[in-house]
Amino acid sequence: MNKKGHVMNGVLLSIGLGYILEPSGTEATFVTILEVGLPVTLGALFPDVDTEFGKHRKTLHNLPVLGLFVAFPYVFGNLEFVWIGVLTHYVLDVMGSKRGIALFYPYPQEFGLPVGVAVKSKHADLMTVVITGFELVVVAAIVFYTPWDTLELGGSIQQGIQALGV
């Protein structure tokens, strides 16, 4: 996907996440959208920094980089939602484009699905919206259908889930 697609994905995903996490439609929903929106959108843009250094769709488009963003909030106590943007960037590149990404870089093999379109395709925006909708359905299923009360989770994970209101 192109830069426009990743921005559109980050913004639409942020709005959807805001409503999933705070479905009341009140001011609290809009506060949640803002709280989630900036870090998710920034995370959605971060992997393409590798267009300026390294190898695009390799250097910052891999699972070790995602792991760093997932671990960051637990180590430093901030940037809680940036990893979601990074993950959705990867999903968009794997599902939405023909090329795929090198998930296990420095192993050079790129992984993608055969349903993607060319970056400059007239269908790229539609593909972005469809994939974003798919991502939101997955998130909603996790949030609403996971029996959070019955799971034995570590203290910080449990506190994070409770802070999200789940």
GROMACS elastic network, one bead per residue, 0.5 to 0.9 nm:
[ bonds ]
;  ai    aj funct       b0    kb
    1     4     6  0.80555   500
    1     5     6  0.58256   500
    1     6     6  0.68340   500
    1    89     6  0.86891   500
    1    92     6  0.67093   500
    1    93     6  0.57319   500
    1    96     6  0.64578   500
    1    97     6  0.56969   500
    1   117     6  0.83349   500
    1   118     6  0.77478   500
    1   119     6  0.50538   500
    1   120     6  0.82361   500
    1   124     6  0.70183   500
    1   125     6  0.88547   500
    1   128     6  0.78693   500
    2     5     6  0.52663   500
    2     6     6  0.64672   500
    2     7     6  0.88589   500
    2   119     6  0.58373   500
    2   120     6  0.76995   500
    2   124     6  0.83097   500
    3     6     6  0.51782   500
    3     7     6  0.62591   500
    3     8     6  0.85735   500
    3    45     6  0.74264   500
    3    48     6  0.80946   500
    4     7     6  0.52019   500
    4     8     6  0.60745   500
    4     9     6  0.85010   500
    4   125     6  0.84221   500
    5     8     6  0.50494   500
    5     9     6  0.59807   500
    5    10     6  0.85338   500
    5    92     6  0.85359   500
    5   124     6  0.73738   500
    5   125     6  0.62883   500
    5   127     6  0.89263   500
    5   128     6  0.60040   500
    5   129     6  0.86308   500
    6    10     6  0.60850   500
    6    11     6  0.86054   500
    6    41     6  0.80476   500
    6    44     6  0.59508   500
    6    45     6  0.63614   500
    6    88     6  0.85490   500
    6    89     6  0.64677   500
    6    92     6  0.76845   500
    6   128     6  0.79466   500
    7    10     6  0.50980   500
    7    11     6  0.61530   500
    7    12     6  0.85144   500
    7    41     6  0.64275   500
    7    42     6  0.85909   500
    7    44     6  0.69549   500
    7    45     6  0.69090   500
    8    11     6  0.52689   500
    8    12     6  0.59885   500
    8    13     6  0.82247   500
    8    41     6  0.86692   500
    8   125     6  0.84101   500
    8   128     6  0.75972   500
    8   129     6  0.80333   500
    8   132     6  0.89643   500
    9    12     6  0.53107   500
    9    13     6  0.57532   500
    9    14     6  0.83281   500
    9    41     6  0.79404   500
    9    44     6  0.76572   500
    9    85     6  0.87731   500
    9    88     6  0.78054   500
    9    89     6  0.80878   500
    9    92     6  0.81916   500
    9   128     6  0.63892   500
    9   129     6  0.70432   500
    9   131     6  0.83504   500
    9   132     6  0.59109   500
   10    13     6  0.51762   500
   10    14     6  0.60105   500
   10    15     6  0.87137   500
   10    37     6  0.73690   500
   10    38     6  0.86325   500
   10    40     6  0.59007   500
   10    42     6  0.78368   500
   10    43     6  0.80775   500
   10    44     6  0.57203   500
   10    45     6  0.81653   500
   10    85     6  0.64283   500
   10    88     6  0.78519   500
   10    89     6  0.83123   500
   10   132     6  0.85668   500
   11    14     6  0.50822   500
   11    15     6  0.63644   500
   11    16     6  0.86948   500
   11    37     6  0.65207   500
   11    38     6  0.84659   500
   11    40     6  0.79279   500
   11    41     6  0.61268   500
   12    15     6  0.52116   500
   12    16     6  0.62147   500
   12    17     6  0.85384   500
   12    37     6  0.89343   500
   12   129     6  0.81283   500
   12   132     6  0.71683   500
   12   133     6  0.87301   500
   13    16     6  0.50313   500
   13    17     6  0.59163   500
   13    18     6  0.84170   500
   13    37     6  0.80244   500
   13    40     6  0.79683   500
   13    41     6  0.84947   500
   13    85     6  0.86663   500
   13    88     6  0.87446   500
   13   132     6  0.62825   500
   13   133     6  0.80656   500
   13   135     6  0.78640   500
   13   136     6  0.68287   500
   14    17     6  0.50452   500
   14    18     6  0.60117   500
   14    19     6  0.86738   500
   14    32     6  0.88398   500
   14    33     6  0.58125   500
   14    34     6  0.78857   500
   14    35     6  0.89036   500
   14    36     6  0.59484   500
   14    38     6  0.80926   500
   14    40     6  0.65816   500
   14    41     6  0.74686   500
   15    18     6  0.51174   500
   15    19     6  0.64835   500
   15    20     6  0.87470   500
   15    30     6  0.83806   500
   15    32     6  0.87444   500
   15    33     6  0.54800   500
   15    34     6  0.84557   500
   15    36     6  0.84319   500
   15    37     6  0.71416   500
   16    19     6  0.52483   500
   16    20     6  0.61722   500
   16    21     6  0.86302   500
   16    33     6  0.80220   500
   16   133     6  0.86803   500
   16   136     6  0.65262   500
   17    21     6  0.59448   500
   17    22     6  0.82385   500
   17    32     6  0.82387   500
   17    33     6  0.69876   500
   17    36     6  0.74233   500
   17    37     6  0.84916   500
   17   136     6  0.71392   500
   17   139     6  0.78848   500
   17   140     6  0.83186   500
   18    21     6  0.53462   500
   18    22     6  0.58517   500
   18    23     6  0.74156   500
   18    29     6  0.57981   500
   18    30     6  0.69528   500
   18    31     6  0.80409   500
   18    32     6  0.50585   500
   18    34     6  0.79192   500
   18    35     6  0.83721   500
   18    36     6  0.68815   500
   18    37     6  0.80510   500
   19    22     6  0.50686   500
   19    24     6  0.75011   500
   19    25     6  0.71026   500
   19    29     6  0.60344   500
   19    30     6  0.82724   500
   19    32     6  0.79515   500
   19    33     6  0.74411   500
   20    23     6  0.55075   500
   20    29     6  0.89126   500
   20   136     6  0.84252   500
   20   139     6  0.81141   500
   20   140     6  0.63027   500
   20   143     6  0.78281   500
   20   144     6  0.86975   500
   21    29     6  0.78949   500
   21    32     6  0.74569   500
   21    33     6  0.89336   500
   21   140     6  0.87008   500
   21   143     6  0.79563   500
   21   164     6  0.66700   500
   21   165     6  0.70087   500
   21   166     6  0.74406   500
   22    25     6  0.73753   500
   22    26     6  0.85195   500
   22    28     6  0.68050   500
   22    29     6  0.50405   500
   22    30     6  0.85858   500
   22    32     6  0.67860   500
   22    33     6  0.87258   500
   22   164     6  0.86456   500
   22   165     6  0.79044   500
   23    26     6  0.81474   500
   23    28     6  0.88497   500
   23    29     6  0.64381   500
   24    27     6  0.84831   500
   24    28     6  0.75003   500
   24    29     6  0.63653   500
   25    28     6  0.74000   500
   25    29     6  0.53923   500
   25    30     6  0.75860   500
   26    29     6  0.53954   500
   26    30     6  0.69709   500
   26    31     6  0.89763   500
   27    30     6  0.51919   500
   27    31     6  0.62486   500
   27    32     6  0.86358   500
   28    31     6  0.50230   500
   28    32     6  0.61400   500
   28    33     6  0.86240   500
   29    32     6  0.50654   500
   29    33     6  0.62276   500
   29    34     6  0.87618   500
   30    34     6  0.63189   500
   30    35     6  0.85986   500
   31    34     6  0.51499   500
   31    35     6  0.61219   500
   31    36     6  0.86031   500
   32    36     6  0.60209   500
   32    37     6  0.80085   500
   33    36     6  0.52884   500
   33    37     6  0.53978   500
   33    38     6  0.86077   500
   34    38     6  0.64672   500
   35    38     6  0.66812   500
   35    39     6  0.76481   500
   35    81     6  0.87939   500
   36    39     6  0.59821   500
   36    40     6  0.60574   500
   36    41     6  0.85114   500
   36    80     6  0.87651   500
   36    81     6  0.63044   500
   36    82     6  0.86027   500
   37    40     6  0.53155   500
   37    41     6  0.59511   500
   37    42     6  0.84402   500
   37    81     6  0.85457   500
   38    41     6  0.52861   500
   38    42     6  0.60689   500
   38    43     6  0.84719   500
   38    81     6  0.87167   500
   38    82     6  0.84215   500
   39    42     6  0.50921   500
   39    43     6  0.59467   500
   39    44     6  0.84568   500
   39    79     6  0.67833   500
   39    80     6  0.78006   500
   39    81     6  0.55188   500
   39    83     6  0.83513   500
   39    84     6  0.84137   500
   39    85     6  0.71991   500
   40    43     6  0.50218   500
   40    44     6  0.60544   500
   40    45     6  0.87494   500
   40    81     6  0.56517   500
   40    83     6  0.73209   500
   40    84     6  0.58852   500
   40    86     6  0.76150   500
   40    88     6  0.87528   500
   41    45     6  0.64320   500
   41    46     6  0.87532   500
   41    82     6  0.77195   500
   41    84     6  0.89721   500
   41    85     6  0.58722   500
   41    86     6  0.87332   500
   42    45     6  0.52153   500
   42    46     6  0.61398   500
   42    82     6  0.67308   500
   42    85     6  0.68058   500
   42    86     6  0.82948   500
   43    46     6  0.51267   500
   43    47     6  0.75536   500
   43    69     6  0.88975   500
   43    81     6  0.79118   500
   43    83     6  0.61791   500
   43    84     6  0.68898   500
   43    87     6  0.80696   500
   43    88     6  0.84977   500
   43    89     6  0.77906   500
   44    47     6  0.71254   500
   44    48     6  0.85948   500
   44    82     6  0.77814   500
   44    83     6  0.84867   500
   44    84     6  0.77627   500
   44    87     6  0.75517   500
   44    88     6  0.64454   500
   44    90     6  0.84748   500
   45    48     6  0.59894   500
   45    49     6  0.75919   500
   45    85     6  0.75552   500
   45    86     6  0.74448   500
   45    89     6  0.73047   500
   46    49     6  0.56311   500
   46    50     6  0.83725   500
   46    60     6  0.80523   500
   46    85     6  0.83153   500
   46    86     6  0.68081   500
   46    89     6  0.85334   500
   47    50     6  0.62929   500
   47    51     6  0.85827   500
   47    56     6  0.85789   500
   47    57     6  0.78100   500
   47    59     6  0.82744   500
   47    61     6  0.57646   500
   47    62     6  0.89375   500
   47    65     6  0.88084   500
   47    86     6  0.66810   500
   47    89     6  0.72854   500
   47    90     6  0.82304   500
   48    51     6  0.55667   500
   48    52     6  0.80862   500
   48    56     6  0.70081   500
   48    57     6  0.75416   500
   48    60     6  0.72499   500
   48    61     6  0.80167   500
   48    89     6  0.89273   500
   49    52     6  0.58591   500
   49    53     6  0.71878   500
   49    54     6  0.89814   500
   49    56     6  0.82330   500
   49    60     6  0.74890   500
   50    54     6  0.55487   500
   50    55     6  0.60996   500
   50    56     6  0.50863   500
   50    57     6  0.72794   500
   50    58     6  0.77807   500
   50    59     6  0.60696   500
   50    60     6  0.59252   500
   50    61     6  0.82707   500
   51    54     6  0.71358   500
   51    55     6  0.68089   500
   51    57     6  0.81231   500
   52    55     6  0.84464   500
   52    56     6  0.81249   500
   53    56     6  0.78537   500
   53    59     6  0.83030   500
   54    58     6  0.78008   500
   54    59     6  0.56637   500
   54    60     6  0.83920   500
   55    58     6  0.54076   500
   55    59     6  0.54069   500
   55    60     6  0.82848   500
   56    59     6  0.63831   500
   56    60     6  0.75682   500
   56    61     6  0.77714   500
   56   101     6  0.87408   500
   57    60     6  0.66978   500
   57    61     6  0.50607   500
   57    62     6  0.80244   500
   57    93     6  0.84965   500
   57    99     6  0.89408   500
   57   100     6  0.76508   500
   57   101     6  0.50618   500
   57   102     6  0.62999   500
   57   103     6  0.87263   500
   57   110     6  0.83739   500
   58    61     6  0.50070   500
   58    62     6  0.64516   500
   58   101     6  0.62757   500
   58   103     6  0.73901   500
   58   104     6  0.84318   500
   58   105     6  0.59202   500
   58   106     6  0.74785   500
   58   108     6  0.76670   500
   58   110     6  0.81820   500
   59    62     6  0.70781   500
   59    65     6  0.85368   500
   59   102     6  0.82516   500
   59   105     6  0.68680   500
   59   106     6  0.77851   500
   60    63     6  0.87657   500
   60    64     6  0.87172   500
   60    65     6  0.61309   500
   60    66     6  0.84524   500
   60   105     6  0.87208   500
   61    64     6  0.87952   500
   61    65     6  0.71088   500
   61    66     6  0.80185   500
   61    86     6  0.85484   500
   61    89     6  0.84913   500
   61    90     6  0.66034   500
   61   101     6  0.61881   500
   61   102     6  0.64019   500
   61   103     6  0.63438   500
   61   104     6  0.87621   500
   61   105     6  0.79768   500
   62    65     6  0.56714   500
   62    66     6  0.65689   500
   62    67     6  0.88763   500
   62    90     6  0.80216   500
   62   101     6  0.73331   500
   62   102     6  0.59191   500
   62   104     6  0.56490   500
   62   105     6  0.59577   500
   62   106     6  0.88254   500
   63    67     6  0.60402   500
   63    68     6  0.87012   500
   63   102     6  0.87659   500
   63   103     6  0.54596   500
   63   104     6  0.62249   500
   63   105     6  0.80438   500
   64    68     6  0.63931   500
   64    69     6  0.88997   500
   64   103     6  0.83283   500
   64   104     6  0.76227   500
   64   105     6  0.82910   500
   65    68     6  0.51544   500
   65    69     6  0.65875   500
   65    70     6  0.88155   500
   65    86     6  0.88213   500
   66    69     6  0.51666   500
   66    70     6  0.62230   500
   66    71     6  0.86416   500
   66    83     6  0.65521   500
   66    86     6  0.66347   500
   66    87     6  0.67922   500
   67    70     6  0.50408   500
   67    71     6  0.60925   500
   67    72     6  0.84935   500
   67    83     6  0.83617   500
   68    71     6  0.51497   500
   68    72     6  0.59607   500
   68    83     6  0.85038   500
   69    72     6  0.51374   500
   69    73     6  0.75881   500
   69    79     6  0.81258   500
   69    80     6  0.85586   500
   69    81     6  0.89500   500
   69    82     6  0.68520   500
   69    84     6  0.87439   500
   69    86     6  0.78658   500
   70    73     6  0.68402   500
   70    74     6  0.79243   500
   70    80     6  0.79523   500
   70    81     6  0.87134   500
   70    82     6  0.81888   500
   70    83     6  0.54498   500
   70    84     6  0.83730   500
   71    74     6  0.54559   500
   71    75     6  0.63515   500
   71    76     6  0.86610   500
   71    83     6  0.88654   500
   72    75     6  0.52169   500
   72    76     6  0.58298   500
   72    77     6  0.73068   500
   72    78     6  0.72295   500
   72    79     6  0.70148   500
   72    80     6  0.77434   500
   72    83     6  0.87391   500
   73    76     6  0.52950   500
   73    79     6  0.56442   500
   73    80     6  0.52050   500
   73    81     6  0.85786   500
   74    77     6  0.56184   500
   74    78     6  0.78840   500
   74    80     6  0.84191   500
   74   156     6  0.79049   500
   74   157     6  0.88627   500
   75    78     6  0.84473   500
   76    79     6  0.83473   500
   77    80     6  0.75926   500
   78    81     6  0.86667   500
   79    82     6  0.55701   500
   79    83     6  0.79347   500
   80    83     6  0.71587   500
   80    84     6  0.85190   500
   81    84     6  0.54637   500
   81    85     6  0.71101   500
   82    85     6  0.53065   500
   82    86     6  0.64728   500
   82    87     6  0.87412   500
   83    87     6  0.60074   500
   83    88     6  0.85024   500
   84    87     6  0.50771   500
   84    88     6  0.61160   500
   84    89     6  0.85329   500
   85    88     6  0.51370   500
   85    89     6  0.61197   500
   85    90     6  0.87144   500
   86    89     6  0.50797   500
   86    90     6  0.64509   500
   86    91     6  0.88002   500
   87    90     6  0.51349   500
   87    91     6  0.62583   500
   87    92     6  0.86330   500
   88    92     6  0.59731   500
   88    93     6  0.84861   500
   88   132     6  0.81810   500
   88   135     6  0.76659   500
   89    92     6  0.51477   500
   89    93     6  0.62495   500
   89    94     6  0.86309   500
   90    93     6  0.51319   500
   90    94     6  0.60300   500
   90    95     6  0.84374   500
   90   100     6  0.86102   500
   90   101     6  0.74544   500
   90   103     6  0.86489   500
   91    94     6  0.51159   500
   91    95     6  0.58301   500
   91    96     6  0.76631   500
   91   131     6  0.80594   500
   91   135     6  0.85009   500
   92    95     6  0.53631   500
   92    96     6  0.50546   500
   92    97     6  0.72945   500
   92   127     6  0.87361   500
   92   128     6  0.69710   500
   92   131     6  0.66993   500
   92   132     6  0.80272   500
   93    96     6  0.53667   500
   93    97     6  0.53482   500
   93    98     6  0.82049   500
   93    99     6  0.77148   500
   93   100     6  0.56462   500
   93   101     6  0.67150   500
   93   112     6  0.75017   500
   93   116     6  0.82813   500
   94    97     6  0.62906   500
   94    98     6  0.78829   500
   94    99     6  0.75777   500
   94   101     6  0.62705   500
   94   110     6  0.89974   500
   94   111     6  0.65817   500
   94   113     6  0.60156   500
   94   116     6  0.76660   500
   95    98     6  0.80248   500
   95   100     6  0.75167   500
   95   112     6  0.61925   500
   95   113     6  0.53312   500
   95   114     6  0.77268   500
   95   115     6  0.64693   500
   95   116     6  0.55872   500
   95   117     6  0.88458   500
   95   127     6  0.87728   500
   95   131     6  0.74552   500
   96    99     6  0.89418   500
   96   100     6  0.83130   500
   96   112     6  0.84244   500
   96   113     6  0.78768   500
   96   114     6  0.89381   500
   96   115     6  0.68265   500
   96   117     6  0.60235   500
   96   118     6  0.83700   500
   96   119     6  0.85983   500
   96   124     6  0.75488   500
   96   127     6  0.60553   500
   96   128     6  0.67576   500
   96   131     6  0.72201   500
   97   100     6  0.62592   500
   97   112     6  0.75572   500
   97   113     6  0.80512   500
   97   114     6  0.85492   500
   97   115     6  0.76703   500
   97   118     6  0.57189   500
   97   119     6  0.63055   500
   97   124     6  0.81726   500
   97   127     6  0.87963   500
   98   112     6  0.69002   500
   98   113     6  0.73572   500
   98   114     6  0.67523   500
   98   115     6  0.73346   500
   98   117     6  0.53391   500
   98   118     6  0.57879   500
   98   119     6  0.79586   500
   99   110     6  0.73676   500
   99   111     6  0.77228   500
   99   112     6  0.63424   500
   99   113     6  0.85983   500
   99   116     6  0.79167   500
   99   117     6  0.87671   500
   99   118     6  0.81168   500
  100   103     6  0.88557   500
  100   110     6  0.55649   500
  100   113     6  0.72106   500
  100   116     6  0.85331   500
  101   104     6  0.88580   500
  101   105     6  0.89363   500
  101   109     6  0.80041   500
  101   111     6  0.53001   500
  101   112     6  0.65744   500
  102   105     6  0.53486   500
  102   106     6  0.77759   500
  102   107     6  0.71543   500
  102   108     6  0.59782   500
  102   109     6  0.56501   500
  102   111     6  0.60966   500
  102   112     6  0.89857   500
  103   106     6  0.87735   500
  103   107     6  0.81999   500
  103   108     6  0.86650   500
  103   109     6  0.79323   500
  103   110     6  0.68006   500
  103   111     6  0.67882   500
  104   107     6  0.54463   500
  104   108     6  0.74991   500
  104   109     6  0.76765   500
  104   110     6  0.83922   500
  105   108     6  0.58890   500
  105   109     6  0.78536   500
  105   110     6  0.87334   500
  106   109     6  0.87582   500
  107   110     6  0.86129   500
  112   115     6  0.85530   500
  112   116     6  0.79167   500
  113   116     6  0.64478   500
  114   117     6  0.87370   500
  116   119     6  0.89629   500
  116   124     6  0.86464   500
  116   127     6  0.78028   500
  117   120     6  0.82339   500
  117   121     6  0.63121   500
  117   122     6  0.89280   500
  117   123     6  0.70502   500
  117   124     6  0.63561   500
  117   127     6  0.76536   500
  118   121     6  0.50316   500
  118   122     6  0.86697   500
  118   123     6  0.84004   500
  118   124     6  0.71777   500
  119   122     6  0.87889   500
  119   123     6  0.89916   500
  119   124     6  0.64139   500
  120   123     6  0.83393   500
  120   124     6  0.68825   500
  121   124     6  0.53042   500
  121   125     6  0.84774   500
  122   125     6  0.72781   500
  122   126     6  0.83384   500
  123   126     6  0.53023   500
  123   127     6  0.61386   500
  123   128     6  0.86683   500
  124   127     6  0.50584   500
  124   128     6  0.61729   500
  124   129     6  0.87979   500
  125   128     6  0.50010   500
  125   129     6  0.63476   500
  125   130     6  0.87044   500
  126   129     6  0.51761   500
  126   130     6  0.62078   500
  126   131     6  0.86299   500
  127   130     6  0.51281   500
  127   131     6  0.61134   500
  127   132     6  0.84818   500
  128   131     6  0.52671   500
  128   132     6  0.60493   500
  128   133     6  0.85728   500
  129   132     6  0.50617   500
  129   133     6  0.61351   500
  129   134     6  0.86302   500
  130   133     6  0.51120   500
  130   134     6  0.62770   500
  130   135     6  0.87359   500
  131   135     6  0.61709   500
  131   136     6  0.86477   500
  132   135     6  0.50079   500
  132   136     6  0.62437   500
  132   137     6  0.86836   500
  133   136     6  0.51273   500
  133   137     6  0.62724   500
  133   138     6  0.87429   500
  134   137     6  0.51424   500
  134   138     6  0.63557   500
  134   139     6  0.87539   500
  135   138     6  0.51639   500
  135   139     6  0.62508   500
  135   140     6  0.86370   500
  136   139     6  0.50052   500
  136   140     6  0.59948   500
  136   141     6  0.84580   500
  137   140     6  0.51124   500
  137   141     6  0.61094   500
  137   142     6  0.86282   500
  138   141     6  0.51426   500
  138   142     6  0.62719   500
  138   143     6  0.86818   500
  139   142     6  0.50940   500
  139   143     6  0.60693   500
  139   144     6  0.84568   500
  140   143     6  0.50822   500
  140   144     6  0.58033   500
  140   145     6  0.78973   500
  141   144     6  0.53892   500
  141   145     6  0.53823   500
  141   146     6  0.74378   500
  142   145     6  0.56023   500
  142   146     6  0.54238   500
  143   146     6  0.61156   500
  143   147     6  0.89155   500
  143   148     6  0.86075   500
  143   166     6  0.66646   500
  144   147     6  0.82047   500
  144   166     6  0.78519   500
  145   148     6  0.85645   500
  146   149     6  0.87005   500
  146   151     6  0.88236   500
  147   150     6  0.56800   500
  147   151     6  0.67603   500
  148   151     6  0.54033   500
  148   152     6  0.85551   500
  148   153     6  0.89637   500
  148   158     6  0.86224   500
  148   161     6  0.82144   500
  148   166     6  0.75144   500
  149   152     6  0.82605   500
  152   158     6  0.84450   500
  153   156     6  0.82439   500
  153   157     6  0.62000   500
  153   158     6  0.57665   500
  154   157     6  0.53423   500
  154   158     6  0.60879   500
  154   159     6  0.86163   500
  155   158     6  0.51423   500
  155   159     6  0.61089   500
  155   160     6  0.85851   500
  156   159     6  0.50541   500
  156   160     6  0.61193   500
  156   161     6  0.86584   500
  157   160     6  0.50617   500
  157   161     6  0.62742   500
  157   162     6  0.86505   500
  158   161     6  0.51658   500
  158   162     6  0.62037   500
  158   163     6  0.85659   500
  159   162     6  0.50455   500
  159   163     6  0.60174   500
  159   164     6  0.86563   500
  160   164     6  0.63833   500
  160   165     6  0.88661   500
  161   164     6  0.51694   500
  161   165     6  0.66632   500
  161   166     6  0.58665   500
  162   165     6  0.50254   500
  162   166     6  0.57323   500
  163   166     6  0.76213   500
